[in-house]
Amino acid sequence: MFGLGWPEVGLIAIAAIVIFGPKKIPEMGSALGKTLRGFKQEMNKPSSDQDDTEQDHS
């Protein structure tokens, strides 16, 4: 996972709990999940800009 070992991941998790608090962490995870899901849907959706560009080069 990004070249991090378990000790580093644990340290980051502890720092996040100390900084944001245990009640805020699930809310942030949910927001991040929704953001990534929306980004993934936009990346998989064909856009009209790409279609126009492909037609211009043909």
Buried (B, 14 or more C-beta within 10 A) or exposed (E): EEEEEEEEEEEEEEEBEEEEEEEEBEEEEEEEEEEEEEEEEEEEEEEEEEEEEEEEEE
